[in-house]
């Protein structure tokens, strides 16, 4: 799916109504919590916004809600550029028309779930993220690992070690997407089994 860069999104700059990130010491998000958050948004999003279930991604810091909009009706001979322009216009229109309502939902969700709420939308083959959170992640790297980051900087791929590390994460996400998906699915299954508990318990 083609993505459009959002010129209005800052790099980790605070926004009105964006809430505060969760503390790093808090417990990791479970599969059950993800399901609860997704169900809440499925109930709260107005029916006239979407043509199908919204994509809701959840981690310890952020909830990203991607609304699926109707496809644009164009002539069969419309060029890819014309289609992309029309789809982008539909997404932009949705963004402006629903801004106040989305802010209300975001404030309510942030109060309930303690996470920043970000928004995006898609139409046809075009997707746009309106607001996303940039969360700093601290780590310790050995010499050989730091040299990898420094090589990316020297080659002009990144401007800093933090940017180089983010580049590496994106590379893994792109090239190992199925593996990451399988890991996430396996983890959620383990969480689901753990939440049910044992069928029998020892008598006290």
Secondary structure, 3 states (H helix, E strand, C coil): CEEECCCCCCCCCCCCCCCCCCCCCCCCCCHHHHHHHHHHHHHHCCHHHCCCCCEEEECCCEEEEEEECCCCCCCCCCCHHHHHHHHHHHHHHHHHHCHHHHHHHHHHHHHHHCCEEEEEEEECCEEEEEECCCCCCCCCCCHHHHHHHHHHHHCCCCCCHHHHHHHHHHHHHHHCHHHHHHHHHHHHHHHHHHHHCCCCCCCC
